[in-house]
Amino acid sequence: MDQNQFANELISSYFLQQWRHNSQTLTLNSTLSNPGTESESARPDLEYEDEGEEFPTELDTVSSSGGFSVVGPDKLSVLYPNVNLHGHDVGVVHANCAAPSKRLLYYFEMYVKNAGAKGQIAIGFIPSSFKVRRHPGWEANTYGYRSDDGLLYRGRGKGESFDPMYTTSDTKYTTGDTVGGGINYATQEFFFTKNGVLVGTVFKDVKSPVIPTVAVHSQGEEVTVNFGKEPFVFDIKAYEAEQRAIQQEKIDCISIPLDASHGLVRSYLEHYGYEGTLEFFDMASKSTTPPISLVPENGFDEEDNMYAMNQRRTLRELIRRGGIDETFAKLHEWYPQIVQDDTSSICFLLHTQKFIELVRVGKLEEAVLYGRSEFEKFKRRSEFDDLVKDCAALLAYEQPDKSSVGYVLRESQRELVADAVNATVLATNPNVKDAKCCLQSRLERLLRQLTACFLEKRSLNGGDGEAFHLRRILKSGKKG
């Protein structure tokens, strides 16, 4: 395999992997958005779900402190049926799994249906190793908010007041009240609420997963728990928006030199061959931006970014409108070394896109004939089997765009193939020392670095917190 073939295979393999990733992501999203399933109806709020984690849906009836509490048939209500004789005769019941942590916030609530004889109720969080015979907050690494004194307990069995603006009479709760417990993973704090009002926060100094927990401790006490199936009393969406605004304010305080930000955008447009947009961008920034100069990377400078700009633009436009035959013709004319091996990965991407375009316009018989002749060439390359099957499966549906493999009919699939061809053409530049530089623009590599930094921050927090999502950050930013 010569250097050109090696570069082509490296680039094509990257985009084939992107295709598989898109397939898995879109299939997962389709599953999550399919209404009417039992798991869907129990989800608290898909907008603040992240990374497919498990989340509490009901109380655990196996590990609760049996004899001191009775969990109702709905697995969301708890009753203390007896007279307590000792301080450790607590009816502790926790959720069926730990609180999800790959997100900004987690929150649940408890409604006090009956405060019972003494009103010794608590809500909080415990680790999985906690012995369920003591109130949350009375043992190390546990946190609890008690009803009878309105105090916070954090691992010492001794209560302390919440925010100084509230007295204990404000924070005590009884029959008819709704209290909540949550985790803010951005600030690494637990927070507690009463009747829709935030009453206080406390630093989360435990790194292990914690489980939402409630406790009852005197005869007749009865509570019900809401893990998000019903609307919360506390406006968790508004609180989340407030926390994101605080994050955004910190981001807005970071100053980036104008020439640097413009340089990154310009290099992105150059990299992908958006020639027309680049001209307008240069015109718009001509009077406001100092001369742009980016440090060469692996010998690849701004002049190399402009390499074959007009031809790359033409190829992209052809692919974006489904002109795969014309794309092949232009590549044979301009870059024959790219398509000289008709069984290469880049040719596979183009042939599958041609098949997809035939299905898109309803030429199914032609698609079958084309698939038989062209896909036969790739039978010896088993790494393509799954992608060929996805394409062929389009023929099995009357409405293929609405099927499980309909993702290949989306514009994003055309863009993926166009990006692969664009990168392969860039790699023909004799100045390119490393074909990996052709895979992504500098802006995208910067975003990958940001993602890595977010993940490292999450690792330092014991795995808690969100990953980096650019779209979410842009949505929460200021709108002009």
C-alpha positions in Angstrom: 0.0 0.0 0.0 1.6 3.3 -1.1 1.4 6.6 0.9 -1.7 7.8 -1.0 -3.6 4.6 -0.5 -2.7 4.6 3.2 -3.9 8.2 3.6 -7.2 7.4 1.8 -7.8 4.3 3.9 -7.1 6.2 7.2 -9.5 9.0 6.2 -12.2 6.7 5.0 -12.0 4.5 8.0 -12.5 7.6 10.2 -15.7 8.5 8.3 -17.0 5.0 8.2 -16.7 4.9 12.0 -18.6 8.2 12.1 -21.3 6.5 10.1 -21.6 3.7 12.6 -21.7 6.2 15.4 -24.5 8.2 13.8 -26.4 5.0 13.2 -26.2 4.0 16.9 -27.0 7.5 18.2 -30.0 8.0 15.9 -31.3 4.5 16.8 -31.0 5.3 20.5 -32.8 8.7 20.1 -35.6 7.0 18.1 -36.1 4.5 20.9 -36.1 7.1 23.6 -38.6 9.3 21.7 -41.0 6.4 20.9 -44.1 7.2 23.1 -46.3 4.7 24.8 -43.7 2.4 26.4 -43.6 1.7 30.1 -40.0 2.9 30.4 -40.9 6.1 28.6 -43.8 6.9 30.9 -41.6 6.6 33.9 -39.0 9.0 32.7 -38.9 12.3 34.7 -37.7 14.6 31.9 -35.8 13.6 28.8 -34.4 17.1 28.3 -32.2 16.6 31.3 -31.4 13.0 30.8 -27.9 12.3 29.8 -25.8 9.4 28.5 -28.5 6.8 28.9 -28.1 6.3 32.7 -30.5 4.4 34.9 -32.5 6.6 37.2 -34.7 5.9 40.2 -38.4 5.1 39.4 -39.7 3.5 42.6 -38.7 2.5 46.1 -36.7 -0.7 46.8 -38.8 -3.1 48.8 -36.0 -5.6 49.2 -33.3 -3.6 51.0 -35.6 -1.5 53.2 -35.5 -1.8 57.0 -38.2 -4.4 57.2 -40.5 -4.3 60.3 -40.2 -0.6 60.7 -41.8 0.5 57.5 -44.4 -0.8 55.0 -44.0 0.1 51.4 -47.3 0.4 49.5 -48.2 -1.6 46.4 -47.4 1.4 44.2 -43.8 1.3 45.6 -43.9 5.0 46.1 -45.6 5.3 49.5 -44.2 4.4 53.0 -46.0 3.9 56.3 -44.5 3.5 59.9 -47.0 1.1 61.4 -45.6 0.5 65.0 -44.5 2.4 68.1 -40.8 3.0 67.9 -38.8 1.7 71.0 -35.3 2.7 70.1 -33.4 5.4 68.2 -32.3 2.9 65.6 -35.8 1.6 64.9 -36.0 3.8 61.8 -38.0 2.9 58.8 -35.5 3.7 56.1 -36.4 3.1 52.4 -34.3 4.1 49.5 -34.8 4.2 45.7 -34.3 1.2 43.4 -31.0 2.6 42.1 -28.5 5.4 42.7 -29.1 8.9 41.5 -27.8 9.4 37.9 -24.7 11.6 37.9 -23.8 12.4 34.3 -25.9 15.6 34.3 -26.1 19.0 35.8 -28.8 18.2 38.4 -30.7 15.4 40.0 -33.9 15.9 42.1 -36.8 14.1 43.8 -39.5 15.0 46.2 -41.4 13.6 49.2 -45.0 14.5 50.2 -45.9 14.2 53.9 -49.3 12.6 53.9 -49.3 12.2 57.7 -46.7 13.4 60.2 -47.7 10.7 62.7 -47.1 10.7 66.4 -43.8 12.6 66.5 -43.1 13.8 63.0 -39.6 12.3 62.8 -39.4 12.1 59.0 -36.3 12.6 56.9 -35.3 12.9 53.2 -31.8 12.6 52.0 -29.1 10.6 50.3 -27.0 7.6 51.4 -24.3 5.4 49.8 -25.1 1.8 48.9 -23.1 0.6 51.9 -25.4 2.4 54.4 -27.1 0.2 57.1 -30.8 1.0 56.8 -31.6 1.4 60.5 -30.5 5.0 61.0 -31.8 8.3 59.7 -29.9 9.7 56.6 -27.4 12.2 57.9 -26.6 10.2 61.1 -23.9 8.1 59.6 -20.7 9.0 57.7 -21.2 10.0 54.1 -25.0 10.4 54.5 -27.1 13.6 54.2 -30.6 14.2 55.5 -33.2 16.9 56.1 -35.4 16.2 59.2 -39.0 17.3 59.7 -39.2 17.7 63.5 -36.3 20.2 63.9 -36.0 21.5 60.3 -32.2 20.9 60.4 -29.6 19.5 58.0 -27.7 16.4 59.1 -24.5 15.5 57.4 -22.8 12.4 58.8 -22.5 13.4 62.4 -25.9 12.8 63.9 -26.0 16.4 64.9 -28.2 18.9 63.1 -27.3 22.3 61.8 -29.2 25.2 60.4 -29.7 25.9 56.7 -29.4 29.3 55.2 -29.3 32.1 57.9 -32.3 33.8 56.2 -34.5 30.9 57.4 -35.3 30.0 61.0 -36.0 26.4 62.0 -39.7 27.3 62.1 -39.4 28.1 58.4 -37.6 24.8 57.6 -39.6 22.4 59.7 -42.2 20.4 57.8 -45.3 18.4 58.7 -48.5 17.0 57.3 -49.4 18.5 53.9 -45.8 19.7 53.1 -43.7 18.7 50.2 -39.9 18.6 50.6 -37.3 17.7 48.0 -33.6 16.7 47.8 -31.3 17.2 44.9 -27.7 17.2 43.7 -26.0 20.0 41.8 -23.1 18.3 40.1 -21.7 21.5 38.7 -21.2 23.0 42.2 -20.8 19.6 43.9 -23.6 20.4 46.4 -26.7 18.8 47.8 -29.7 21.1 47.9 -33.0 20.8 49.8 -36.4 22.4 49.2 -39.7 22.9 51.1 -43.0 23.6 49.3 -41.3 24.7 46.2 -38.7 27.0 47.8 -34.9 26.3 48.1 -34.0 26.2 51.8 -30.3 25.4 51.7 -27.3 23.7 50.2 -24.4 21.7 51.5 -21.1 20.7 50.0 -21.1 17.1 48.6 -17.9 15.7 50.0 -18.7 12.0 49.1 -17.5 10.7 45.7 -19.3 7.4 45.7 -22.8 7.1 44.1 -25.6 8.1 46.4 -29.2 6.8 46.6 -32.3 8.9 47.2 -33.7 8.0 50.6 -36.7 8.7 52.9 -37.1 7.7 56.5 -40.1 7.5 59.0 -39.7 7.0 62.7 -43.0 7.3 64.6 -46.4 5.6 64.5 -48.7 6.7 61.7 -46.1 8.6 59.7 -46.8 8.2 56.0 -45.1 9.7 53.0 -45.2 9.4 49.2 -42.3 9.8 46.9 -42.1 11.4 43.5 -39.2 10.5 41.3 -40.4 12.7 38.4 -43.3 10.8 37.0 -45.5 13.6 38.3 -44.7 17.3 38.1 -42.5 18.6 41.0 -43.7 21.3 43.4 -40.2 22.9 43.1 -39.6 24.4 39.7 -36.6 22.3 38.8 -36.5 23.6 35.2 -36.2 27.2 36.4 -33.5 26.2 38.9 -31.6 24.4 36.1 -31.9 27.4 33.9 -30.6 29.6 36.7 -27.6 27.3 37.2 -26.8 27.3 33.5 -27.0 31.1 33.5 -24.4 31.2 36.2 -22.2 28.9 34.1 -22.8 31.0 31.0 -21.8 34.2 32.9 -18.5 32.6 33.7 -18.0 31.7 30.0 -19.0 35.2 28.9 -16.2 36.6 31.1 -13.6 34.8 29.1 -12.1 37.1 26.5 -10.8 35.7 23.2 -8.9 38.0 20.8 -10.9 38.9 17.8 -8.3 37.8 15.3 -8.1 34.4 17.0 -11.8 33.7 16.9 -12.1 34.9 13.3 -9.1 32.8 12.4 -10.7 29.7 13.8 -14.0 30.3 11.9 -12.0 31.2 8.7 -10.0 28.0 8.9 -13.2 26.0 9.3 -14.7 27.5 6.1 -11.4 26.9 4.3 -11.1 23.3 5.5 -14.6 22.3 4.3 -14.4 24.3 1.0 -17.2 26.7 1.7 -15.8 29.2 -0.8 -18.8 31.4 -1.1 -19.4 31.7 2.6 -15.7 32.4 3.1 -15.8 35.4 0.6 -18.8 36.9 2.5 -17.1 36.3 5.8 -13.9 38.1 4.7 -15.9 41.0 3.4 -17.8 41.3 6.7 -14.7 41.1 8.9 -12.4 43.2 6.7 -12.9 46.5 8.6 -13.2 45.0 12.1 -10.6 42.3 12.3 -6.8 42.7 12.5 -4.7 40.5 10.0 -5.3 36.9 10.8 -2.3 34.6 11.3 -2.5 31.0 12.6 0.5 29.0 13.6 1.2 26.3 11.0 0.4 22.8 12.2 2.5 19.8 11.0 3.6 22.0 8.1 0.0 22.7 7.2 -0.7 26.4 7.0 -3.4 28.7 5.8 -2.2 28.4 2.2 -2.6 24.7 2.4 -6.1 25.1 3.8 -7.0 26.9 0.5 -5.7 23.9 -1.5 -8.1 22.9 -4.3 -10.8 25.1 -2.8 -12.8 25.5 -6.0 -12.7 21.8 -6.8 -13.6 20.8 -3.2 -16.5 23.2 -3.3 -17.7 21.7 -6.5 -17.5 18.1 -5.2 -19.3 19.0 -2.1 -22.2 20.6 -4.0 -22.5 17.6 -6.3 -22.7 15.2 -3.3 -25.2 17.4 -1.4 -27.6 17.3 -4.3 -27.1 13.6 -4.9 -25.0 13.8 -8.0 -22.7 10.8 -7.3 -22.1 9.9 -10.9 -20.9 13.4 -11.6 -18.7 13.2 -8.4 -17.0 10.0 -9.7 -16.5 11.7 -13.1 -14.8 14.8 -11.5 -12.6 12.6 -9.3 -11.5 10.6 -12.3 -10.7 13.8 -14.0 -9.0 15.7 -11.2 -7.8 13.1 -8.7 -7.6 9.7 -10.4 -5.4 8.3 -7.6 -8.3 8.6 -5.2 -10.6 6.3 -7.2 -8.2 4.1 -9.1 -8.9 1.3 -6.7 -12.6 0.7 -7.0 -12.7 -1.4 -3.9 -11.2 1.3 -1.6 -13.2 2.6 1.4 -13.8 6.0 -0.2 -15.3 4.3 -3.3 -17.4 2.2 -0.9 -18.8 5.4 0.6 -19.6 6.8 -2.8 -21.2 3.6 -4.1 -23.4 3.3 -1.0 -24.5 6.9 -1.4 -25.4 6.3 -5.1 -27.5 3.3 -3.9 -29.2 5.6 -1.2 -29.9 8.3 -3.8 -31.7 5.7 -6.1 -33.8 4.6 -3.2 -34.5 8.3 -2.3 -36.1 8.9 -5.7 -38.0 5.6 -5.8 -35.9 3.9 -8.4 -35.9 0.6 -6.5 -35.3 -1.8 -9.4 -32.3 0.3 -10.5 -31.1 0.4 -6.9 -31.2 -3.4 -6.6 -29.2 -3.9 -9.8 -26.7 -1.2 -8.8 -26.3 -2.8 -5.3 -25.8 -6.3 -6.8 -23.0 -5.1 -9.1 -21.2 -2.6 -6.9 -21.6 -4.2 -3.4 -20.3 -7.5 -4.8 -16.9 -5.9 -5.0 -16.8 -5.5 -1.2 -17.8 -9.0 -0.2 -14.2 -9.8 0.9 -14.2 -6.8 3.2 -16.3 -7.9 6.2 -15.9 -4.6 7.9 -18.5 -3.2 5.5 -21.2 -5.8 6.1 -23.2 -3.9 8.7 -23.3 -0.8 6.6 -24.3 -2.7 3.4 -27.1 -4.3 5.4 -28.4 -0.9 6.6 -28.5 0.3 3.0 -30.1 -2.9 1.6 -32.7 -2.8 4.4 -34.1 0.4 2.9 -35.7 -1.8 0.2 -37.8 -3.7 2.8 -39.9 -0.6 3.8 -42.7 1.2 2.0 -41.6 4.4 3.8 -37.9 3.8 4.2 -37.3 7.4 5.6 -39.4 6.5 8.6 -37.7 3.1 9.2 -35.0 2.2 11.6 -32.4 2.6 8.8 -34.0 5.9 7.5 -31.1 7.8 9.0 -29.1 7.2 5.8 -31.6 9.2 3.8 -31.0 12.3 5.9 -28.9 15.2 4.7 -26.3 14.4 7.4 -25.4 11.2 5.5 -24.7 13.3 2.4 -22.6 15.7 4.5 -20.6 12.8 5.9 -19.7 11.5 2.4 -18.9 15.0 1.3 -16.6 15.5 4.3 -14.9 12.2 3.5 -14.2 13.2 -0.1 -13.1 16.7 1.0 -10.6 15.3 3.5 -9.3 12.8 0.9 -8.7 15.6 -1.6 -6.9 17.7 1.0 -4.6 14.7 1.7 -3.4 14.8 -2.0 -1.6 18.1 -1.2 2.1 17.2 -1.3 2.7 19.6 1.6 0.7 17.4 4.0 2.9 15.4 6.3 0.2 13.8 8.4 -3.2 12.8 6.8 -4.9 13.1 10.2 -4.7 16.9 9.9 -7.2 16.6 7.0 -9.9 14.9 9.1 -11.0 17.9 11.0 -10.7 21.7 11.1 -8.8 23.4 13.9 -12.1 24.6 15.3 -13.3 21.0 15.7 -10.0 19.9 17.2 -10.4 22.7 19.8 -13.9 21.4 20.6 -12.5 17.9 21.1 -9.9 19.4 23.5 -12.7 21.1 25.4 -14.6 17.9 25.6 -11.5 16.1 27.0 -11.1 18.9 29.6 -14.8 18.5 30.7 -14.3 14.8 31.0 -11.2 15.3 33.1 -13.0 17.7 35.3 -15.8 15.1 35.7 -13.2 12.5 36.6 -11.8 14.7 39.3 -15.3 15.0 40.7 -15.6 11.2 41.1 -17.3 10.8 37.7 -20.1 13.4 38.5 -21.3 16.0 36.0 -22.1 16.6 32.4 -19.9 16.0 29.4 -19.2 18.9 27.0 -22.2 19.6 24.6 -21.6 22.6 22.4 -25.3 22.8 21.2 -26.5 23.0 24.8 -24.0 25.7 25.7 -24.9 27.7 22.6 -28.7 27.3 23.4 -28.1 28.6 27.0 -26.0 31.6 25.8 -27.1 35.1 25.1 -29.2 35.7 22.1 -28.6 38.8 20.0 
